[in-house]
Amino acid sequence: MKKADVGVAMYLLAAVIFFIIPIPNYLLDVMLAINIAIALVILFNSLFVKEVLEMSFFPTLLLFTTIFRISLNVSSTRLILSSGDPGNVVETFGQFVGGGDLIIGTIVFIVLILIQFIVINKGSERVAEVSARFTLDAMPGKQMAIDADLNTGAITEKEARERRNKIQEESAFFGSMDGATKYVKGDATAGLIITAINIIGGTVMGMTRQGLPVMDALQQYGILTIGDGLCSQIPSLLISLSTGILVTKASKEADFGTVLVKQLFGIPKVLYLVGATLIFLGVTTPLKWYLFVGLGALFIVSGRQMQKSISMEAIEDEVNEDEADAEEIRKPENVVSLLQVDPIELEFGYGIIPLADVNQGGDLLDRVVMIRRQIALELGTVVPIIRLRDNIQLNPNQYIIKIKGIQVTEGEILFDHYMAMNPGYVEEEITGIPTFEPSFHLPAIWITEGQREKAESLGYTVVDSPSIIATHLTEVIRSHIAELLTRQDVQNLVDNLKENNPALVEELVPKLLGLGEIQKVLQNLLSEGISIRDLLTIFETLADHAATSRDTDVLTEYVRQSLKRAISSKYFPANETTSVITLDPKVEQDIMASVKQTEQGAYLTLDPERTKAIMASVETEVAKLESLGKNPIIITSPIVRMYFKKLTEDYFKDLIVVSYNEVESNVELQSVGMVTG
């Protein structure tokens, strides 16, 4: 065991022993001295800690010191009543602090009790209660602020984790302090009751055992009792004061004494006014003039010195700032920071800044957090940090989205306007500024706040500016999520899976497949909108087939077939017949006949004219489904699916190609066309 553990255990054990076993008066003197020393240590620690969490065990400390102090009370009571000699410390407190007079000592003791009860302990209890309530209520806001800072790149993942831990510790601390202040209050109450018992019991003992008159017994035992009460109540008062200091200090990371003095005496004008007022009182009233004039002069001199000090600090700060600027100019440019490329950037003109400024009521940062969560739930991958920047070179209402430093799309909004879109069945038109919805390039109209209610009542879909940007950003991320998946991201996914499935991961990586090959399979899935959340199934399938083939395209097909339940639920609604397009067997044969295998993988050598004819047929059949308002889905045989998808992806970006092995047996399909060539 550590020495500190033994010391704490002995401290608590001593308290228990003092309740049971009588101790001699010289040992009581030692324990009372230790009790006063511990109270002083706690007081000065509370005064000089930079933040409250440096004394996170303070609530437990209150319990320990309270039980120890009460045990000493019991021991001193036993000595007072049994022998009338509780030791030097108790006697000295009764004679010296109490003035050797029962009435004076009683009054001093009562004043201490009142100060502790009514002033310090009552205030500390209230502050602790309010702090606990406000700390708990503020937790969600603080958590969202941390997420916002993390998304904007202001802090790292490690710093965010540390801040979250600190918030939780503060909440636990103030919650504990709310209850721990009751220990001090109860201790003061117990001290008052024990003192009353000692006076009555001591007087009875003096009269019956020693034959003393009533007044002599009351004087002798009363002074000892008051001394005992002062011995316990003064340390208790110090710890109550420590509690008040700690809960009112909040979480200011600063030296308490320095800040306190600076705040009180840091303004020269205040010191001048105080000094002049004291001199005026000393001269114009019967007060002792030399006292007030001298004190007033001292304040004026202090104000003058403070003004000189402030002027010197201002000059030093200006010189240091100039030197820092000069040093920055002289220093060779650090080009390493310029090499960093952000995976995702959202840049906007100054007119859109209010949407991203929390102080102006903007919630764009919160929406960015929700986008990352939504993509994680939907596709099972972590979206990189999304960097938000204002760019004065853009039009005020313009924004652009960059992927790996390159602009991929842009949009423009009208601040304080709403975008209204006709879902197709609204006949009555509404006046506004014609535009196009940036995500899907659908026709829309900008309308004002006053037109919003009317547009919604007519059946228009009405969205606000932050929602437009957030939707656009979400669609861009979805379409580029495959290329944003890095090897490090894959390694993090592997590490998470390994915690619960170490045998599977050890079998697959790196014995059967390397990290890059797994990355390629996951990218293939994400590029077609297939979620990789079920990583266990994906890895099980890869482990089953990697021994026979390391072709990532082939492995992707095996994985897709093992995920057929997820694919079916994504594209084929339950209890509903889905219209699809099939592939002519002749076309399938031609595609397979044109596949050439190489060491780098397989590729198609289909005749350009034949390809053109197939694409024309696909376009015709897809148009039929789109005219019915349905997603274009083509069903192929398993062996052809990946080659047909590669053949069409440059022509039809959103075309869904599914093999028969990726469809659940209970799904009802209806062929409404066939691709021929």
C-alpha positions as CSV (number, residue, x, y, z in Angstrom):
1,M,0.0,0.0,0.0
2,K,1.1,3.6,-0.6
3,K,2.0,5.8,2.3
4,A,-0.7,8.2,1.5
5,D,-3.3,5.4,1.6
6,V,-2.0,4.3,5.0
7,G,-2.1,7.9,6.3
8,V,-5.8,8.4,5.2
9,A,-6.8,5.0,6.7
10,M,-5.1,5.8,10.0
11,Y,-6.8,9.3,10.1
12,L,-10.2,7.6,9.8
13,L,-9.4,4.8,12.1
14,A,-8.2,7.2,14.8
15,A,-11.6,9.0,14.6
16,V,-13.4,5.6,15.2
17,I,-11.1,4.7,18.0
18,F,-11.6,8.1,19.8
19,F,-15.4,7.4,19.9
20,I,-14.8,4.1,21.8
21,I,-11.5,4.3,23.8
22,P,-10.7,7.1,26.3
23,I,-7.5,9.0,25.4
24,P,-5.2,10.9,27.8
25,N,-5.2,14.7,27.7
26,Y,-1.7,15.0,26.2
27,L,-2.8,12.9,23.2
28,L,-5.9,15.0,22.9
29,D,-3.7,18.1,22.8
30,V,-1.8,16.6,19.9
31,M,-4.9,15.7,18.0
32,L,-6.5,19.1,18.5
33,A,-3.3,20.8,17.2
34,I,-3.4,18.4,14.1
35,N,-7.1,19.3,13.6
36,I,-6.3,23.0,13.5
37,A,-3.4,22.5,11.2
38,I,-5.5,20.5,8.7
39,A,-8.2,23.2,8.8
40,L,-5.5,25.8,7.9
41,V,-4.1,23.6,5.1
42,I,-7.6,23.2,3.6
43,L,-8.2,27.0,3.9
44,F,-5.0,28.0,2.1
45,N,-5.4,25.3,-0.5
46,S,-8.9,26.6,-1.3
47,L,-7.5,30.1,-1.5
48,F,-4.7,29.4,-3.9
49,V,-5.9,26.6,-6.2
50,K,-6.3,27.8,-9.8
51,E,-9.5,25.9,-10.5
52,V,-11.9,24.0,-8.3
53,L,-11.1,20.6,-9.9
54,E,-7.7,20.7,-8.4
55,M,-9.6,19.9,-5.1
56,S,-12.1,17.5,-6.7
57,F,-12.0,15.4,-3.5
58,F,-13.1,18.3,-1.3
59,P,-16.6,16.9,-0.6
60,T,-15.0,13.6,0.7
61,L,-12.5,15.7,2.6
62,L,-15.4,17.5,4.4
63,L,-16.8,14.2,5.5
64,F,-13.4,13.0,6.8
65,T,-12.7,16.2,8.8
66,T,-16.2,16.4,10.2
67,I,-16.1,12.9,11.6
68,F,-12.6,13.4,13.0
69,R,-13.6,16.7,14.7
70,I,-16.7,15.2,16.3
71,S,-14.6,12.3,17.6
72,L,-12.3,14.8,19.3
73,N,-15.4,16.5,20.7
74,V,-16.5,13.2,22.2
75,S,-13.0,12.6,23.7
76,S,-12.8,16.0,25.2
77,T,-16.3,15.7,26.6
78,R,-15.3,12.4,28.3
79,L,-12.2,14.1,29.9
80,I,-14.1,17.2,31.0
81,L,-16.8,15.1,32.7
82,S,-14.5,12.4,34.2
83,S,-11.5,14.3,35.4
84,G,-12.1,18.0,34.8
85,D,-8.7,18.1,33.0
86,P,-9.1,18.0,29.2
87,G,-5.6,19.2,28.5
88,N,-3.7,22.3,27.7
89,V,-5.3,23.2,24.4
90,V,-8.9,23.2,25.6
91,E,-8.0,25.0,28.9
92,T,-6.0,27.7,27.0
93,F,-8.8,28.3,24.6
94,G,-11.2,28.7,27.5
95,Q,-9.0,31.0,29.5
96,F,-7.2,33.0,26.8
97,V,-9.7,33.2,23.9
98,G,-12.7,33.4,26.2
99,G,-10.9,35.9,28.5
100,G,-11.2,33.5,31.5
101,D,-14.7,34.6,31.9
102,L,-17.7,32.4,31.4
103,I,-20.0,35.1,30.1
104,I,-17.4,36.5,27.6
105,G,-16.5,33.0,26.4
106,T,-20.1,32.1,26.0
107,I,-20.8,35.3,23.9
108,V,-17.7,34.7,21.7
109,F,-18.8,31.1,21.2
110,I,-22.3,32.0,20.3
111,V,-21.0,34.7,17.9
112,L,-18.8,32.1,16.1
113,I,-21.8,29.8,15.8
114,L,-24.0,32.5,14.4
115,I,-21.4,33.6,11.9
116,Q,-20.9,30.0,10.7
117,F,-24.7,29.2,10.6
118,I,-26.2,32.4,9.3
119,V,-23.4,33.9,7.1
120,I,-20.8,31.5,5.8
121,N,-22.5,28.1,5.8
122,K,-25.9,29.4,4.6
123,G,-24.3,31.3,1.7
124,S,-22.0,28.4,0.8
125,E,-24.9,26.0,0.8
126,R,-27.0,28.2,-1.5
127,V,-24.1,28.8,-3.9
128,A,-23.3,25.1,-4.1
129,E,-26.9,24.3,-4.8
130,V,-27.2,27.0,-7.6
131,S,-23.8,26.0,-9.0
132,A,-24.8,22.3,-9.2
133,R,-28.1,23.3,-11.0
134,F,-26.5,25.7,-13.5
135,T,-23.6,23.4,-14.2
136,L,-25.9,20.5,-15.0
137,D,-28.2,22.7,-17.2
138,A,-25.2,24.1,-19.1
139,M,-23.8,20.7,-20.0
140,P,-25.6,20.2,-23.3
141,G,-24.6,23.7,-24.5
142,K,-21.0,23.2,-23.5
143,Q,-21.0,19.8,-25.3
144,M,-22.3,21.4,-28.5
145,A,-19.7,24.2,-28.3
146,I,-17.0,21.6,-28.1
147,D,-18.4,19.7,-31.1
148,A,-18.6,23.0,-33.0
149,D,-14.9,23.8,-32.2
150,L,-13.9,20.3,-33.2
151,N,-15.7,20.6,-36.5
152,T,-14.1,24.0,-37.3
153,G,-10.7,22.6,-36.5
154,A,-10.2,25.0,-33.5
155,I,-9.4,22.0,-31.3
156,T,-8.1,18.4,-31.7
157,E,-9.9,15.2,-30.8
158,K,-7.7,14.9,-27.8
159,E,-8.5,18.4,-26.6
160,A,-12.2,17.8,-27.2
161,R,-12.1,14.6,-25.1
162,E,-10.3,16.5,-22.3
163,R,-12.9,19.3,-22.3
164,R,-15.7,16.8,-22.2
165,N,-14.1,15.0,-19.2
166,K,-13.6,18.3,-17.5
167,I,-17.3,19.2,-17.9
168,Q,-18.4,15.9,-16.5
169,E,-15.9,16.3,-13.5
170,E,-17.2,19.8,-12.8
171,S,-20.8,18.5,-12.8
172,A,-20.0,15.7,-10.4
173,F,-18.0,18.1,-8.2
174,F,-20.7,20.7,-7.8
175,G,-23.3,18.0,-7.3
176,S,-21.3,16.5,-4.5
177,M,-20.6,19.9,-3.0
178,D,-24.4,20.5,-2.9
179,G,-24.7,17.6,-0.5
180,A,-21.4,17.9,1.3
181,T,-22.2,21.4,2.7
182,K,-24.7,19.6,4.9
183,Y,-21.8,18.0,6.8
184,V,-20.5,21.3,8.0
185,K,-24.0,22.5,8.9
186,G,-24.6,19.3,10.9
187,D,-21.2,19.6,12.6
188,A,-22.0,23.1,13.8
189,T,-25.3,21.9,15.2
190,A,-23.7,18.9,16.9
191,G,-21.1,21.3,18.4
192,L,-23.8,23.5,19.9
193,I,-25.6,20.5,21.4
194,I,-22.4,18.9,22.8
195,T,-21.5,22.3,24.4
196,A,-24.9,22.5,26.1
197,I,-24.6,18.9,27.4
198,N,-21.1,19.6,28.7
199,I,-22.1,22.6,30.7
200,I,-25.1,20.9,32.3
201,G,-23.3,17.6,32.8
202,G,-20.1,19.4,34.1
203,T,-22.1,21.5,36.6
204,V,-23.9,18.4,37.9
205,M,-20.6,16.5,38.2
206,G,-18.9,19.4,40.0
207,M,-21.8,19.6,42.5
208,T,-22.2,15.9,43.1
209,R,-18.7,14.5,42.9
210,Q,-16.6,17.4,44.1
211,G,-19.1,19.2,46.4
212,L,-18.7,22.5,44.6
213,P,-21.3,25.3,44.9
214,V,-23.5,25.8,41.8
215,M,-21.7,29.0,40.6
216,D,-18.2,27.6,41.2
217,A,-19.1,24.4,39.3
218,L,-20.7,26.4,36.5
219,Q,-17.6,28.7,36.3
220,Q,-15.1,25.8,36.3
221,Y,-16.8,23.4,33.9
222,G,-18.4,26.2,31.8
223,I,-15.0,27.7,30.9
224,L,-13.6,24.2,30.0
225,T,-16.7,23.5,27.9
226,I,-16.4,26.9,26.1
227,G,-12.7,26.1,25.4
228,D,-13.7,22.7,24.0
229,G,-16.4,24.3,21.9
230,L,-13.9,27.0,20.5
231,C,-11.3,24.2,19.8
232,S,-13.8,22.5,17.5
233,Q,-15.7,25.4,16.1
234,I,-12.7,27.5,15.0
235,P,-11.4,24.7,12.7
236,S,-15.0,24.1,11.6
237,L,-15.3,27.8,10.8
238,L,-12.1,27.7,8.8
239,I,-13.4,24.7,6.7
240,S,-16.8,26.4,6.2
241,L,-14.8,29.4,4.9
242,S,-12.8,27.1,2.6
243,T,-16.1,25.7,1.3
244,G,-17.4,29.2,0.6
245,I,-14.2,30.2,-1.2
246,L,-14.1,27.1,-3.3
247,V,-17.7,27.2,-4.5
248,T,-17.7,31.0,-5.2
249,K,-14.3,30.8,-7.1
250,A,-16.0,28.8,-9.9
251,S,-13.5,27.7,-12.6
252,K,-11.3,30.7,-13.0
253,E,-7.8,29.6,-14.0
254,A,-6.0,32.3,-12.2
255,D,-4.1,33.0,-8.9
256,F,-6.9,34.1,-6.5
257,G,-4.8,36.5,-4.4
258,T,-3.3,38.3,-7.4
259,V,-6.6,38.7,-9.2
260,L,-8.4,39.8,-6.0
261,V,-5.8,42.6,-5.2
262,K,-5.7,43.7,-8.9
263,Q,-9.5,43.9,-9.1
264,L,-9.7,45.9,-5.8
265,F,-6.8,48.2,-6.2
266,G,-6.2,48.2,-10.0
267,I,-7.9,51.4,-10.9
268,P,-6.0,54.6,-9.9
269,K,-9.1,56.8,-10.2
270,V,-10.8,54.7,-7.4
271,L,-7.8,55.0,-5.1
272,Y,-7.7,58.8,-5.6
273,L,-11.4,59.2,-4.8
274,V,-11.1,57.0,-1.6
275,G,-8.0,58.9,-0.5
276,A,-9.7,62.3,-1.0
277,T,-12.9,61.1,0.8
278,L,-10.9,60.0,3.9
279,I,-8.9,63.3,4.0
280,F,-12.2,65.2,3.8
281,L,-13.6,63.2,6.7
282,G,-10.5,63.7,8.8
283,V,-10.4,67.5,8.3
284,T,-14.2,68.3,8.5
285,T,-15.3,65.9,11.3
286,P,-14.3,65.3,14.9
287,L,-12.6,62.0,13.8
288,K,-8.9,61.7,14.6
289,W,-7.5,63.8,11.7
290,Y,-4.0,62.2,11.7
291,L,-5.5,58.7,11.3
292,F,-7.8,59.5,8.4
293,V,-5.5,62.1,6.7
294,G,-2.6,59.6,6.9
295,L,-4.7,56.7,5.5
296,G,-6.1,59.0,2.7
297,A,-2.6,60.1,1.7
298,L,-1.6,56.4,1.6
299,F,-4.4,55.7,-0.9
300,I,-3.5,58.7,-3.1
301,V,0.2,57.6,-3.1
302,S,-0.8,54.0,-4.0
303,G,-3.0,55.3,-6.8
304,R,-0.1,57.3,-8.2
305,Q,2.1,54.2,-8.1
306,M,-0.6,52.1,-9.7
307,Q,-0.9,54.6,-12.5
308,K,2.8,54.6,-13.2
309,S,2.8,50.8,-13.2
310,I,-0.1,50.6,-15.7
311,S,1.7,53.1,-18.0
312,M,4.9,51.0,-17.8
313,E,3.0,47.8,-18.6
314,A,1.3,49.5,-21.6
315,I,4.7,50.6,-23.0
316,E,6.2,47.1,-22.4
317,D,3.2,45.4,-24.1
318,E,3.6,47.8,-27.1
319,V,7.3,47.1,-27.3
320,N,6.8,43.4,-27.0
321,E,4.1,43.5,-29.7
322,D,6.3,45.4,-32.1
323,E,9.2,43.0,-31.4
324,A,6.9,40.0,-32.1
325,D,5.7,41.6,-35.3
326,A,9.2,42.3,-36.4
327,E,10.3,38.8,-35.5
328,E,7.4,37.4,-37.5
329,I,8.5,39.4,-40.5
330,R,12.2,38.3,-40.1
331,K,11.2,34.7,-39.6
332,P,11.3,32.5,-42.8
333,E,7.8,31.5,-43.8
334,N,6.8,28.1,-42.4
335,V,5.6,26.5,-45.7
336,V,4.8,23.1,-44.0
337,S,1.5,24.5,-42.8
338,L,0.6,25.5,-46.4
339,L,0.9,21.9,-47.6
340,Q,-2.0,20.7,-45.5
341,V,-5.2,20.1,-47.6
342,D,-8.5,20.0,-45.8
343,P,-10.7,17.1,-46.9
344,I,-13.9,19.1,-47.0
345,E,-14.2,22.9,-47.0
346,L,-17.3,25.1,-47.0
347,E,-16.4,28.7,-48.0
348,F,-19.0,31.5,-48.0
349,G,-19.3,35.2,-48.7
350,Y,-19.7,37.8,-45.9
351,G,-23.5,37.9,-46.4
352,I,-23.8,34.3,-45.1
353,I,-21.6,34.8,-42.0
354,P,-24.6,35.3,-39.7
355,L,-25.7,31.8,-40.5
356,A,-22.4,30.4,-39.1
357,D,-22.1,32.9,-36.1
358,V,-23.6,31.5,-33.0
359,N,-23.7,34.9,-31.4
360,Q,-26.1,36.1,-34.2
361,G,-28.4,33.1,-33.8
362,G,-26.8,31.0,-36.6
363,D,-27.0,27.3,-36.4
364,L,-24.9,26.2,-39.4
365,L,-22.2,24.8,-37.1
366,D,-24.8,22.6,-35.3
367,R,-26.1,21.4,-38.7
368,V,-22.6,20.4,-39.7
369,V,-22.3,18.3,-36.6
370,M,-25.7,16.7,-37.4
371,I,-24.5,16.0,-41.0
372,R,-21.5,14.0,-39.7
373,R,-23.7,12.0,-37.4
374,Q,-26.3,11.4,-40.1
375,I,-23.6,10.1,-42.6
376,A,-22.1,7.9,-39.8
377,L,-25.4,6.3,-39.1
378,E,-26.4,6.0,-42.8
379,L,-23.1,4.8,-44.4
380,G,-21.1,3.6,-41.4
381,T,-18.1,5.8,-42.0
382,V,-16.7,8.9,-40.2
383,V,-16.8,12.1,-42.2
384,P,-13.6,14.1,-41.9
385,I,-13.6,17.5,-40.2
386,I,-15.6,20.0,-42.2
387,R,-13.7,23.3,-42.4
388,L,-15.9,26.4,-42.5
389,R,-14.3,29.7,-43.7
390,D,-15.5,33.1,-44.8
391,N,-14.1,34.3,-48.2
392,I,-14.4,38.0,-49.0
393,Q,-13.5,37.2,-52.7
394,L,-16.9,35.5,-53.1
395,N,-20.2,37.2,-53.7
396,P,-21.9,38.1,-50.4
397,N,-24.5,35.4,-50.8
398,Q,-22.4,32.8,-52.6
399,Y,-20.9,29.6,-51.1
400,I,-18.6,27.0,-52.5
401,I,-17.8,23.4,-51.5
402,K,-14.3,22.0,-51.9
403,I,-13.1,18.4,-51.7
404,K,-9.4,18.1,-51.0
405,G,-8.8,21.7,-51.8
406,I,-10.6,21.6,-55.2
407,Q,-14.0,23.3,-55.8
408,V,-16.6,20.7,-56.8
409,T,-19.8,22.8,-56.6
410,E,-21.2,26.1,-55.6
411,G,-24.5,27.7,-54.7
412,E,-26.1,31.0,-53.9
413,I,-28.8,31.9,-51.4
414,L,-30.8,35.0,-50.5
415,F,-30.4,35.8,-46.8
416,D,-33.7,36.3,-44.9
417,H,-35.5,34.5,-47.8
418,Y,-37.0,31.1,-48.2
419,M,-36.8,28.7,-51.1
420,A,-40.2,27.3,-52.3
421,M,-40.4,24.2,-54.5
422,N,-43.4,22.9,-56.3
423,P,-43.6,19.1,-55.6
424,G,-45.5,18.7,-58.9
425,Y,-49.1,18.9,-57.9
426,V,-49.5,22.6,-56.9
427,E,-51.4,24.5,-59.6
428,E,-51.5,28.0,-58.2
429,E,-48.3,29.9,-58.7
430,I,-46.7,32.2,-56.2
431,T,-44.7,35.3,-57.0
432,G,-41.0,35.3,-56.2
433,I,-37.5,35.3,-57.7
434,P,-37.0,32.2,-59.9
435,T,-34.0,30.0,-59.1
436,F,-32.8,26.4,-59.0
437,E,-32.3,24.3,-55.9
438,P,-28.5,23.7,-55.8
439,S,-28.5,20.0,-54.6
440,F,-30.7,18.5,-57.3
441,H,-31.0,21.4,-59.7
442,L,-34.8,21.6,-59.3
443,P,-36.7,24.7,-60.3
444,A,-37.6,26.8,-57.3
445,I,-38.7,30.4,-56.2
446,W,-37.2,32.7,-53.5
447,I,-40.0,34.1,-51.3
448,T,-40.1,36.4,-48.3
449,E,-41.0,35.6,-44.7
450,G,-44.4,37.0,-45.3
451,Q,-45.1,34.6,-48.2
452,R,-44.0,31.5,-46.3
453,E,-47.3,30.6,-44.7
454,K,-49.2,31.1,-47.9
455,A,-46.7,28.9,-49.9
456,E,-47.0,26.1,-47.3
457,S,-50.8,26.2,-47.3
458,L,-50.7,25.9,-51.1
459,G,-48.5,22.8,-50.9
460,Y,-45.1,24.2,-51.7
461,T,-42.1,22.7,-50.0
462,V,-40.5,25.6,-48.2
463,V,-36.9,25.5,-46.8
464,D,-34.7,28.1,-45.1
465,S,-31.2,29.1,-46.1
466,P,-29.2,27.0,-43.6
467,S,-31.2,23.9,-44.6
468,I,-30.4,24.5,-48.3
469,I,-26.7,24.7,-47.5
470,A,-26.8,21.7,-45.2
471,T,-28.7,19.6,-47.8
472,H,-26.2,20.6,-50.5
473,L,-23.2,19.8,-48.4
474,T,-24.8,16.4,-47.4
475,E,-25.3,15.4,-51.0
476,V,-21.8,16.4,-52.0
477,I,-20.3,14.4,-49.1
478,R,-22.4,11.4,-50.0
479,S,-21.2,11.5,-53.6
480,H,-17.5,11.9,-52.6
481,I,-17.5,9.8,-49.4
482,A,-15.6,6.9,-51.1
483,E,-12.6,9.0,-52.0
484,L,-12.6,10.6,-48.5
485,L,-12.1,7.2,-46.9
486,T,-8.4,7.1,-46.1
487,R,-6.2,4.2,-45.0
488,Q,-6.1,5.8,-41.5
489,D,-9.9,5.8,-41.4
490,V,-9.9,2.1,-42.3
491,Q,-7.3,1.4,-39.6
492,N,-9.6,3.1,-37.1
493,L,-12.5,0.9,-38.2
494,V,-10.3,-2.2,-38.0
495,D,-9.2,-1.3,-34.5
496,N,-12.8,-0.8,-33.3
497,L,-13.8,-4.1,-34.8
498,K,-10.8,-5.8,-33.2
499,E,-11.9,-5.0,-29.7
500,N,-14.8,-7.5,-29.9
501,N,-13.6,-9.7,-32.8
502,P,-9.9,-10.1,-32.4
503,A,-9.8,-13.6,-34.1
504,L,-11.5,-12.4,-37.3
505,V,-9.2,-9.3,-37.7
506,E,-6.1,-11.3,-37.0
507,E,-7.1,-13.9,-39.6
508,L,-7.8,-11.3,-42.3
509,V,-5.3,-8.4,-41.7
510,P,-2.6,-8.6,-42.9
511,K,-2.4,-12.3,-43.6
512,L,-5.1,-12.5,-46.3
513,L,-5.6,-8.8,-47.3
514,G,-3.6,-5.6,-46.8
515,L,-5.1,-2.4,-45.5
516,G,-5.2,-0.9,-49.0
517,E,-7.1,-3.8,-50.4
518,I,-9.7,-3.6,-47.6
519,Q,-9.9,0.2,-48.3
520,K,-10.6,-0.5,-52.0
521,V,-13.5,-2.9,-51.2
522,L,-15.0,-0.4,-48.7
523,Q,-14.6,2.4,-51.3
524,N,-16.4,0.3,-53.9
525,L,-19.3,-0.2,-51.5
526,L,-19.5,3.5,-50.5
527,S,-19.3,4.7,-54.1
528,E,-22.6,2.9,-54.8
529,G,-24.2,4.1,-51.6
530,I,-23.9,0.8,-49.7
531,S,-23.5,1.2,-45.9
532,I,-20.4,-0.3,-44.3
533,R,-21.7,-0.2,-40.8
534,D,-22.1,-4.0,-40.7
535,L,-18.3,-4.3,-40.8
536,L,-18.4,-7.7,-39.1
537,T,-20.3,-9.2,-42.0
538,I,-18.0,-7.5,-44.5
539,F,-14.9,-8.9,-42.9
540,E,-16.4,-12.4,-42.4
541,T,-17.1,-12.4,-46.2
542,L,-13.7,-11.2,-47.1
543,A,-12.0,-13.8,-44.8
544,D,-14.1,-16.5,-46.6
545,H,-13.1,-15.5,-50.1
546,A,-9.7,-13.7,-49.9
547,A,-7.9,-17.1,-50.0
548,T,-9.2,-17.8,-53.5
549,S,-9.1,-14.2,-54.9
550,R,-7.5,-10.9,-54.1
551,D,-9.3,-9.0,-56.8
552,T,-11.0,-6.2,-54.9
553,D,-13.8,-5.9,-57.5
554,V,-14.6,-9.6,-57.2
555,L,-14.4,-9.4,-53.4
556,T,-16.8,-6.4,-53.5
557,E,-19.4,-8.6,-55.3
558,Y,-19.1,-11.3,-52.7
559,V,-19.6,-8.7,-50.0
560,R,-22.6,-7.2,-51.7
561,Q,-24.2,-10.6,-51.9
562,S,-23.7,-11.1,-48.1
563,L,-25.3,-7.7,-47.6
564,K,-28.4,-8.5,-49.7
565,R,-30.8,-7.9,-46.8
566,A,-29.5,-4.3,-46.4
567,I,-29.5,-3.8,-50.2
568,S,-33.0,-5.1,-50.6
569,S,-34.3,-2.9,-47.8
570,K,-32.6,0.1,-49.3
571,Y,-34.0,-0.3,-52.9
572,F,-37.0,-2.6,-52.6
573,P,-39.8,-1.5,-50.1
574,A,-41.5,-4.2,-48.2
575,N,-45.0,-5.3,-49.2
576,E,-44.7,-3.4,-52.5
577,T,-43.9,-4.5,-56.1
578,T,-40.9,-2.7,-57.4
579,S,-40.6,-1.8,-61.1
580,V,-37.1,-2.7,-62.6
581,I,-35.3,-3.1,-65.9
582,T,-33.7,-6.4,-66.9
583,L,-30.7,-7.0,-69.1
584,D,-31.0,-9.0,-72.3
585,P,-29.1,-12.3,-72.0
586,K,-27.4,-11.5,-75.4
587,V,-26.1,-8.3,-74.0
588,E,-24.8,-10.1,-70.9
589,Q,-23.0,-12.7,-73.1
590,D,-21.4,-9.9,-75.2
591,I,-20.2,-8.1,-72.1
592,M,-18.6,-11.3,-70.6
593,A,-17.0,-12.1,-73.9
594,S,-15.3,-8.7,-74.0
595,V,-13.8,-9.0,-70.5
596,K,-10.0,-9.2,-70.5
597,Q,-8.1,-10.4,-67.4
598,T,-4.7,-8.9,-66.6
599,E,-2.5,-8.8,-63.5
600,Q,-3.8,-5.3,-62.7
601,G,-7.5,-6.5,-62.9
602,A,-10.2,-7.0,-65.5
603,Y,-11.4,-4.5,-68.1
604,L,-13.9,-4.4,-71.0
605,T,-13.0,-4.3,-74.7
606,L,-16.5,-3.9,-76.0
607,D,-16.9,-2.4,-79.4
608,P,-17.7,1.4,-79.3
609,E,-20.6,1.0,-81.6
610,R,-22.0,-1.8,-79.5
611,T,-21.5,0.3,-76.3
612,K,-23.3,3.2,-77.9
613,A,-26.3,1.0,-78.8
614,I,-26.5,-0.5,-75.3
615,M,-26.3,3.0,-73.7
616,A,-29.1,4.3,-76.0
617,S,-31.3,1.4,-74.9
618,V,-30.5,2.1,-71.2
619,E,-31.4,5.7,-71.7
620,T,-34.8,4.8,-73.2
621,E,-35.7,2.3,-70.5
622,V,-34.5,4.6,-67.7
623,A,-36.6,7.4,-69.1
624,K,-39.7,5.2,-68.8
625,L,-39.1,4.6,-65.1
626,E,-38.3,8.3,-64.4
627,S,-41.5,9.4,-66.1
628,L,-43.3,7.2,-63.6
629,G,-41.4,8.9,-60.8
630,K,-39.5,5.8,-59.8
631,N,-35.8,5.1,-59.3
632,P,-34.1,3.6,-62.3
633,I,-33.0,0.1,-61.2
634,I,-31.4,-2.5,-63.5
635,I,-31.3,-6.2,-62.5
636,T,-28.4,-8.3,-63.9
637,S,-26.8,-11.7,-63.3
638,P,-24.2,-11.7,-60.6
639,I,-21.2,-12.2,-62.8
640,V,-22.1,-9.3,-65.1
641,R,-23.2,-6.7,-62.5
642,M,-19.8,-5.1,-61.8
643,Y,-18.8,-4.9,-65.5
644,F,-22.2,-3.4,-66.5
645,K,-21.9,-0.9,-63.7
646,K,-18.5,0.2,-64.9
647,L,-19.8,0.4,-68.4
648,T,-22.7,2.7,-67.4
649,E,-21.3,4.8,-64.6
650,D,-19.8,7.5,-66.9
651,Y,-23.1,7.9,-68.7
652,F,-25.7,7.5,-65.8
653,K,-24.3,8.7,-62.5
654,D,-27.3,7.7,-60.3
655,L,-28.2,4.4,-62.1
656,I,-28.7,1.6,-59.6
657,V,-27.4,-1.8,-60.8
658,V,-28.2,-4.8,-58.7
659,S,-27.7,-8.5,-59.2
660,Y,-30.2,-11.3,-58.6
661,N,-28.1,-12.6,-55.7
662,E,-28.5,-9.3,-53.9
663,V,-32.3,-9.5,-53.8
664,E,-34.1,-11.1,-50.9
665,S,-36.4,-14.0,-51.9
666,N,-39.5,-12.3,-50.5
667,V,-39.0,-9.2,-52.7
668,E,-41.6,-8.7,-55.4
669,L,-40.2,-7.3,-58.7
670,Q,-41.9,-6.4,-62.0
671,S,-39.9,-6.0,-65.2
672,V,-41.1,-3.0,-67.1
673,G,-38.3,-3.0,-69.8
674,M,-35.2,-4.7,-71.1
675,V,-31.9,-3.3,-72.2
676,T,-31.0,-4.6,-75.6
677,G,-28.2,-3.6,-78.0
